[in-house]
Amino acid sequence: MILLILGIGKTSWGTSFLVDPPEATGLHLLTRFCGLQHWAWLWIVCGIVTAGSAFARIGRDRWGFYAALVPPTVWATAYLAAVLTGDYSRGLWVAVWYLTSHVGVILWAATVPEFSVPPVPRGRKSEGA
């Protein structure tokens, strides 16, 4: 269920960059290669993979967690680079926010054991028959 929630959130966040891209404050490391509308696709594709992995069998959903980690890690890296270059002093706090409330939560969720419903027992043979 967490992968579905994360996937919908990431896809929605990415779509917002396509519909109405914000000012790229603190994301110069990314925007020097291409605009935020292009980077939106990182969120969208990873969000779709994450959401799709929610329907995978237990133990086969690891790609969803990997995909969920990519966009916030990239964004946190860009904000940390902006702090180090002096482009965006607030970037440290934004990076910490991405690393804790996104990356940290995803890493935690990946360690929570999943439980499957045991199969319904079929008719038993009675003793002595």
DRENLOFI-271153 format. One record per residue: residue number from 1; y, x, z of N, C-alpha, C in turn. Coordinates in nm, 2 decimals. Atoms other than C-alpha are relative to their C-alpha. Layout:
<kolmars>
+-----+--------+--------+--------+--------+--------+--------+--------+--------+--------+
! pos !    n.v !    n.u !    n.w !   ca.v !   ca.u !   ca.w !    c.v !    c.u !    c.w !
+-----+--------+--------+--------+--------+--------+--------+--------+--------+--------+
! NUM !      Y !      X !      Z !      Y !      X !      Z !      Y !      X !      Z !
...
+-----+--------+--------+--------+--------+--------+--------+--------+--------+--------+
</kolmars>
This chain:
<kolmars>
+-----+--------+--------+--------+--------+--------+--------+--------+--------+--------+
! pos !    n.v !    n.u !    n.w !   ca.v !   ca.u !   ca.w !    c.v !    c.u !    c.w !
+-----+--------+--------+--------+--------+--------+--------+--------+--------+--------+
!   1 !  -0.12 !   0.08 !   0.00 !   0.00 !   0.00 !   0.00 !   0.13 !   0.09 !   0.00 !
!   2 !  -0.12 !  -0.08 !  -0.01 !   0.24 !   0.28 !   0.08 !   0.03 !   0.06 !  -0.14 !
!   3 !  -0.03 !  -0.05 !   0.13 !   0.20 !   0.42 !  -0.27 !   0.07 !  -0.10 !  -0.09 !
!   4 !  -0.06 !   0.11 !   0.08 !   0.29 !   0.09 !  -0.42 !   0.15 !  -0.01 !   0.04 !
!   5 !  -0.13 !   0.01 !  -0.05 !   0.60 !   0.07 !  -0.20 !   0.09 !   0.12 !  -0.05 !
!   6 !  -0.08 !  -0.12 !   0.05 !   0.71 !   0.43 !  -0.28 !   0.02 !   0.00 !  -0.15 !
!   7 !  -0.01 !   0.00 !   0.15 !   0.64 !   0.39 !  -0.65 !   0.10 !  -0.10 !  -0.05 !
!   8 !  -0.10 !   0.10 !   0.04 !   0.85 !   0.07 !  -0.68 !   0.14 !   0.06 !   0.04 !
!   9 !  -0.13 !  -0.06 !  -0.04 !   1.13 !   0.25 !  -0.49 !   0.05 !   0.11 !  -0.09 !
!  10 !  -0.03 !  -0.11 !   0.08 !   1.12 !   0.56 !  -0.70 !   0.04 !  -0.05 !  -0.14 !
!  11 !  -0.03 !   0.05 !   0.14 !   1.11 !   0.36 !  -1.03 !   0.14 !  -0.07 !   0.00 !
!  12 !  -0.13 !   0.06 !  -0.01 !   1.40 !   0.15 !  -0.91 !   0.12 !   0.10 !   0.01 !
!  13 !  -0.10 !  -0.10 !  -0.01 !   1.60 !   0.45 !  -0.81 !   0.03 !   0.07 !  -0.13 !
!  14 !  -0.01 !  -0.06 !   0.13 !   1.54 !   0.61 !  -1.14 !   0.07 !  -0.09 !  -0.10 !
!  15 !  -0.06 !   0.09 !   0.09 !   1.64 !   0.30 !  -1.33 !   0.15 !  -0.02 !   0.03 !
!  16 !  -0.14 !   0.01 !  -0.03 !   1.97 !   0.29 !  -1.14 !   0.08 !   0.11 !  -0.07 !
!  17 !  -0.07 !  -0.11 !   0.07 !   2.06 !   0.63 !  -1.30 !   0.01 !  -0.03 !  -0.15 !
!  18 !  -0.02 !   0.05 !   0.14 !   2.00 !   0.47 !  -1.64 !   0.10 !  -0.10 !  -0.02 !
!  19 !  -0.09 !   0.11 !   0.01 !   2.19 !   0.16 !  -1.58 !   0.15 !   0.03 !   0.03 !
!  20 !  -0.13 !  -0.03 !  -0.04 !   2.49 !   0.30 !  -1.40 !   0.00 !   0.14 !   0.07 !
!  21 !   0.02 !  -0.13 !  -0.06 !   2.47 !   0.68 !  -1.35 !   0.13 !   0.03 !   0.09 !
!  22 !  -0.11 !  -0.04 !  -0.09 !   2.68 !   0.80 !  -1.05 !   0.05 !   0.13 !  -0.04 !
!  23 !  -0.05 !  -0.14 !   0.02 !   2.89 !   1.11 !  -1.04 !  -0.10 !   0.09 !   0.06 !
!  24 !   0.11 !  -0.10 !  -0.03 !   2.66 !   1.41 !  -1.01 !   0.04 !   0.10 !   0.11 !
!  25 !  -0.04 !  -0.09 !  -0.11 !   2.81 !   1.55 !  -0.69 !  -0.11 !   0.07 !   0.06 !
!  26 !   0.11 !  -0.08 !  -0.07 !   2.59 !   1.83 !  -0.56 !  -0.12 !   0.02 !  -0.08 !
!  27 !   0.12 !  -0.01 !   0.09 !   2.34 !   1.81 !  -0.85 !   0.03 !   0.09 !  -0.12 !
!  28 !  -0.03 !  -0.08 !   0.12 !   2.49 !   2.08 !  -1.07 !  -0.12 !   0.08 !  -0.05 !
!  29 !   0.12 !  -0.07 !   0.04 !   2.16 !   2.27 !  -1.07 !  -0.08 !  -0.08 !  -0.10 !
!  30 !   0.07 !   0.09 !   0.09 !   2.01 !   1.97 !  -1.25 !   0.09 !  -0.03 !  -0.13 !
!  31 !  -0.09 !   0.05 !   0.12 !   2.31 !   1.86 !  -1.47 !   0.04 !   0.11 !  -0.09 !
!  32 !  -0.03 !  -0.10 !   0.10 !   2.35 !   2.20 !  -1.62 !  -0.10 !   0.01 !  -0.11 !
!  33 !   0.10 !   0.00 !   0.10 !   2.03 !   2.14 !  -1.81 !   0.00 !  -0.13 !  -0.08 !
!  34 !  -0.01 !   0.13 !   0.07 !   2.07 !   1.77 !  -1.89 !   0.07 !  -0.10 !   0.10 !
!  35 !  -0.07 !   0.10 !  -0.08 !   2.25 !   1.46 !  -1.76 !  -0.09 !  -0.08 !   0.09 !
!  36 !   0.08 !   0.08 !  -0.10 !   2.14 !   1.23 !  -1.48 !  -0.08 !  -0.11 !  -0.07 !
!  37 !   0.08 !   0.10 !   0.07 !   2.03 !   0.97 !  -1.73 !  -0.14 !   0.06 !  -0.05 !
!  38 !   0.13 !  -0.06 !   0.04 !   1.76 !   1.22 !  -1.85 !  -0.08 !   0.03 !   0.13 !
!  39 !   0.07 !  -0.02 !  -0.12 !   1.67 !   1.31 !  -1.49 !  -0.06 !  -0.13 !   0.06 !
!  40 !   0.04 !   0.13 !  -0.05 !   1.63 !   0.94 !  -1.42 !  -0.15 !  -0.02 !  -0.04 !
!  41 !   0.14 !   0.02 !   0.05 !   1.30 !   0.96 !  -1.62 !  -0.10 !   0.07 !   0.09 !
!  42 !   0.09 !  -0.06 !  -0.10 !   1.16 !   1.20 !  -1.36 !  -0.04 !  -0.10 !   0.11 !
!  43 !   0.02 !   0.10 !  -0.11 !   1.20 !   0.93 !  -1.09 !  -0.09 !  -0.11 !  -0.06 !
!  44 !   0.07 !   0.11 !   0.05 !   1.07 !   0.66 !  -1.32 !  -0.14 !   0.03 !  -0.03 !
!  45 !   0.14 !  -0.04 !   0.03 !   0.76 !   0.84 !  -1.45 !  -0.08 !   0.02 !   0.13 !
!  46 !   0.07 !  -0.03 !  -0.13 !   0.67 !   0.97 !  -1.10 !  -0.02 !  -0.13 !   0.08 !
!  47 !   0.02 !   0.13 !  -0.07 !   0.73 !   0.62 !  -0.96 !  -0.11 !  -0.09 !  -0.06 !
!  48 !   0.11 !   0.07 !   0.06 !   0.50 !   0.46 !  -1.21 !  -0.14 !   0.06 !   0.03 !
!  49 !   0.12 !  -0.07 !  -0.04 !   0.23 !   0.72 !  -1.14 !  -0.03 !  -0.03 !   0.14 !
!  50 !   0.02 !   0.02 !  -0.14 !   0.28 !   0.67 !  -0.77 !  -0.05 !  -0.15 !   0.02 !
!  51 !   0.04 !   0.14 !  -0.02 !   0.26 !   0.29 !  -0.79 !  -0.14 !  -0.03 !  -0.06 !
!  52 !   0.13 !   0.02 !   0.06 !  -0.04 !   0.30 !  -1.03 !  -0.11 !   0.05 !   0.09 !
!  53 !   0.10 !  -0.07 !  -0.08 !  -0.22 !   0.53 !  -0.79 !  -0.04 !  -0.09 !   0.12 !
!  54 !   0.03 !   0.09 !  -0.12 !  -0.20 !   0.25 !  -0.52 !  -0.13 !  -0.08 !  -0.03 !
!  55 !   0.12 !   0.08 !   0.03 !  -0.48 !   0.08 !  -0.71 !  -0.12 !   0.08 !  -0.03 !
!  56 !   0.12 !  -0.09 !   0.02 !  -0.71 !   0.38 !  -0.73 !  -0.09 !  -0.02 !   0.12 !
!  57 !   0.10 !   0.01 !  -0.11 !  -1.02 !   0.39 !  -0.52 !   0.04 !   0.10 !   0.11 !
!  58 !  -0.03 !  -0.08 !  -0.12 !  -0.99 !   0.54 !  -0.17 !  -0.05 !   0.14 !  -0.03 !
!  59 !   0.03 !  -0.14 !   0.02 !  -0.99 !   0.92 !  -0.20 !   0.04 !   0.05 !  -0.14 !
!  60 !  -0.03 !  -0.03 !   0.14 !  -0.88 !   0.91 !  -0.57 !   0.15 !  -0.02 !  -0.03 !
!  61 !  -0.14 !   0.04 !   0.02 !  -0.51 !   0.84 !  -0.51 !   0.09 !   0.13 !   0.02 !
!  62 !  -0.08 !  -0.12 !  -0.03 !  -0.40 !   1.20 !  -0.45 !   0.11 !   0.03 !  -0.10 !
!  63 !  -0.11 !  -0.03 !   0.10 !  -0.20 !   1.22 !  -0.78 !   0.12 !  -0.09 !   0.02 !
!  64 !  -0.11 !   0.08 !  -0.04 !   0.01 !   0.94 !  -0.65 !   0.09 !   0.06 !   0.10 !
!  65 !  -0.08 !  -0.07 !  -0.10 !   0.11 !   1.14 !  -0.35 !   0.07 !   0.13 !  -0.06 !
!  66 !  -0.07 !  -0.12 !   0.07 !   0.18 !   1.45 !  -0.57 !   0.12 !  -0.05 !  -0.08 !
!  67 !  -0.11 !   0.05 !   0.08 !   0.39 !   1.24 !  -0.80 !   0.12 !  -0.05 !   0.09 !
!  68 !  -0.11 !   0.04 !  -0.09 !   0.58 !   1.09 !  -0.51 !   0.08 !   0.11 !   0.06 !
!  69 !  -0.07 !  -0.12 !  -0.06 !   0.67 !   1.44 !  -0.38 !   0.10 !   0.06 !  -0.10 !
!  70 !  -0.08 !  -0.08 !   0.09 !   0.82 !   1.57 !  -0.70 !   0.15 !  -0.04 !   0.00 !
!  71 !  -0.14 !   0.03 !   0.01 !   1.15 !   1.38 !  -0.74 !   0.09 !   0.04 !   0.13 !
!  72 !  -0.09 !  -0.03 !  -0.11 !   1.28 !   1.41 !  -0.38 !   0.00 !   0.15 !   0.03 !
!  73 !   0.00 !  -0.15 !  -0.02 !   1.17 !   1.78 !  -0.37 !   0.10 !   0.06 !  -0.10 !
!  74 !  -0.10 !  -0.05 !   0.10 !   1.37 !   1.85 !  -0.69 !   0.14 !  -0.03 !   0.04 !
!  75 !  -0.13 !   0.04 !  -0.04 !   1.67 !   1.66 !  -0.56 !   0.04 !   0.09 !   0.12 !
!  76 !  -0.03 !  -0.08 !  -0.12 !   1.65 !   1.85 !  -0.22 !   0.03 !   0.14 !  -0.04 !
!  77 !  -0.02 !  -0.14 !   0.05 !   1.63 !   2.18 !  -0.41 !   0.14 !   0.01 !  -0.06 !
!  78 !  -0.13 !   0.00 !   0.06 !   1.94 !   2.09 !  -0.61 !   0.11 !   0.00 !   0.10 !
!  79 !  -0.10 !   0.01 !  -0.11 !   2.14 !   2.00 !  -0.30 !   0.01 !   0.13 !   0.08 !
!  80 !   0.00 !  -0.13 !  -0.07 !   2.03 !   2.32 !  -0.12 !   0.07 !   0.11 !  -0.09 !
!  81 !  -0.07 !  -0.09 !   0.09 !   2.14 !   2.52 !  -0.43 !   0.15 !  -0.02 !   0.00 !
!  82 !  -0.15 !   0.03 !   0.00 !   2.48 !   2.35 !  -0.42 !   0.06 !   0.05 !   0.12 !
!  83 !  -0.05 !  -0.05 !  -0.12 !   2.52 !   2.45 !  -0.06 !   0.01 !   0.16 !  -0.01 !
!  84 !   0.00 !  -0.14 !   0.01 !   2.43 !   2.81 !  -0.13 !   0.10 !   0.06 !  -0.10 !
!  85 !  -0.10 !  -0.05 !   0.10 !   2.66 !   2.84 !  -0.43 !   0.15 !  -0.05 !   0.04 !
!  86 !  -0.14 !   0.04 !  -0.04 !   2.95 !   2.67 !  -0.24 !   0.05 !  -0.12 !  -0.07 !
!  87 !  -0.04 !   0.12 !   0.08 !   2.96 !   2.37 !  -0.48 !   0.01 !  -0.13 !   0.08 !
!  88 !   0.01 !   0.13 !  -0.07 !   2.88 !   2.10 !  -0.22 !  -0.04 !   0.03 !   0.14 !
!  89 !   0.03 !  -0.03 !  -0.14 !   2.90 !   2.17 !   0.15 !  -0.08 !  -0.11 !   0.07 !
!  90 !   0.07 !   0.11 !  -0.06 !   2.76 !   1.83 !   0.24 !  -0.15 !   0.00 !  -0.05 !
!  91 !   0.13 !   0.00 !   0.05 !   2.45 !   1.91 !   0.04 !  -0.11 !   0.04 !   0.09 !
!  92 !   0.10 !  -0.03 !  -0.10 !   2.27 !   2.06 !   0.33 !  -0.06 !  -0.12 !   0.07 !
!  93 !   0.04 !   0.12 !  -0.07 !   2.26 !   1.73 !   0.51 !  -0.07 !  -0.10 !  -0.09 !
!  94 !   0.07 !   0.08 !   0.09 !   2.16 !   1.54 !   0.20 !  -0.14 !   0.05 !  -0.03 !
!  95 !   0.13 !  -0.06 !   0.02 !   1.88 !   1.79 !   0.14 !  -0.09 !  -0.03 !   0.12 !
!  96 !   0.08 !   0.03 !  -0.12 !   1.76 !   1.75 !   0.50 !  -0.05 !  -0.14 !   0.00 !
!  97 !   0.04 !   0.14 !   0.01 !   1.76 !   1.37 !   0.45 !  -0.11 !  -0.02 !  -0.10 !
!  98 !   0.10 !   0.01 !   0.10 !   1.55 !   1.40 !   0.13 !  -0.13 !   0.06 !   0.06 !
!  99 !   0.12 !  -0.07 !  -0.05 !   1.31 !   1.65 !   0.30 !  -0.07 !  -0.07 !   0.12 !
! 100 !   0.06 !   0.07 !  -0.11 !   1.26 !   1.44 !   0.61 !  -0.04 !  -0.14 !  -0.03 !
! 101 !   0.03 !   0.15 !   0.02 !   1.28 !   1.07 !   0.51 !  -0.08 !  -0.02 !  -0.13 !
! 102 !   0.07 !   0.02 !   0.13 !   1.12 !   1.12 !   0.17 !  -0.13 !   0.10 !   0.01 !
! 103 !   0.12 !  -0.10 !   0.00 !   0.90 !   1.44 !   0.16 !  -0.08 !   0.00 !   0.12 !
! 104 !   0.07 !   0.01 !  -0.12 !   0.81 !   1.43 !   0.52 !  -0.08 !  -0.12 !   0.02 !
! 105 !   0.07 !   0.13 !  -0.01 !   0.71 !   1.07 !   0.52 !  -0.12 !   0.00 !  -0.10 !
! 106 !   0.11 !   0.00 !   0.10 !   0.50 !   1.12 !   0.20 !  -0.11 !   0.09 !   0.05 !
! 107 !   0.10 !  -0.09 !  -0.05 !   0.33 !   1.42 !   0.35 !  -0.08 !  -0.06 !   0.12 !
! 108 !   0.07 !   0.07 !  -0.11 !   0.25 !   1.22 !   0.67 !  -0.09 !  -0.11 !  -0.05 !
! 109 !   0.08 !   0.11 !   0.05 !   0.13 !   0.92 !   0.47 !  -0.13 !   0.05 !  -0.07 !
! 110 !   0.11 !  -0.06 !   0.07 !  -0.10 !   1.14 !   0.27 !  -0.11 !   0.04 !   0.10 !
! 111 !   0.10 !  -0.04 !  -0.10 !  -0.28 !   1.24 !   0.60 !  -0.06 !  -0.12 !   0.07 !
! 112 !   0.05 !   0.11 !  -0.07 !  -0.33 !   0.89 !   0.73 !  -0.13 !  -0.05 !  -0.06 !
! 113 !   0.13 !   0.03 !   0.05 !  -0.70 !   0.80 !   0.69 !   0.00 !  -0.15 !  -0.06 !
! 114 !   0.01 !   0.13 !   0.06 !  -0.77 !   0.50 !   0.46 !  -0.14 !  -0.06 !   0.04 !
! 115 !   0.12 !   0.06 !  -0.04 !  -1.03 !   0.25 !   0.55 !  -0.04 !  -0.10 !  -0.11 !
! 116 !   0.04 !   0.10 !   0.10 !  -1.24 !   0.05 !   0.31 !  -0.09 !  -0.11 !   0.07 !
! 117 !   0.08 !   0.11 !  -0.05 !  -1.41 !  -0.28 !   0.38 !  -0.14 !   0.03 !  -0.03 !
! 118 !   0.14 !  -0.02 !   0.04 !  -1.78 !  -0.23 !   0.41 !  -0.06 !  -0.11 !  -0.08 !
! 119 !   0.05 !   0.10 !   0.08 !  -1.99 !  -0.41 !   0.16 !  -0.07 !  -0.11 !   0.08 !
! 120 !   0.07 !   0.11 !  -0.06 !  -2.13 !  -0.75 !   0.25 !  -0.15 !   0.02 !   0.00 !
! 121 !   0.15 !  -0.02 !   0.00 !  -2.49 !  -0.71 !   0.37 !  -0.07 !  -0.11 !  -0.08 !
! 122 !   0.09 !   0.09 !   0.08 !  -2.74 !  -0.87 !   0.14 !  -0.11 !  -0.05 !   0.10 !
! 123 !   0.11 !   0.06 !  -0.09 !  -3.02 !  -1.09 !   0.29 !  -0.09 !   0.11 !   0.05 !
! 124 !   0.09 !  -0.09 !  -0.06 !  -3.24 !  -0.90 !   0.52 !  -0.14 !  -0.06 !   0.00 !
! 125 !   0.13 !   0.05 !  -0.02 !  -3.61 !  -0.93 !   0.53 !  -0.03 !  -0.02 !   0.15 !
! 126 !   0.03 !   0.03 !  -0.14 !  -3.73 !  -1.08 !   0.85 !  -0.11 !   0.09 !   0.04 !
! 127 !   0.11 !  -0.08 !  -0.05 !  -3.95 !  -0.87 !   1.07 !  -0.13 !  -0.07 !   0.00 !
! 128 !   0.13 !   0.05 !   0.01 !  -4.31 !  -0.92 !   1.03 !  -0.04 !  -0.08 !  -0.12 !
! 129 !   0.03 !   0.08 !   0.12 !  -4.29 !  -1.08 !   0.69 !  -0.05 !   0.09 !  -0.11 !
+-----+--------+--------+--------+--------+--------+--------+--------+--------+--------+
</kolmars>
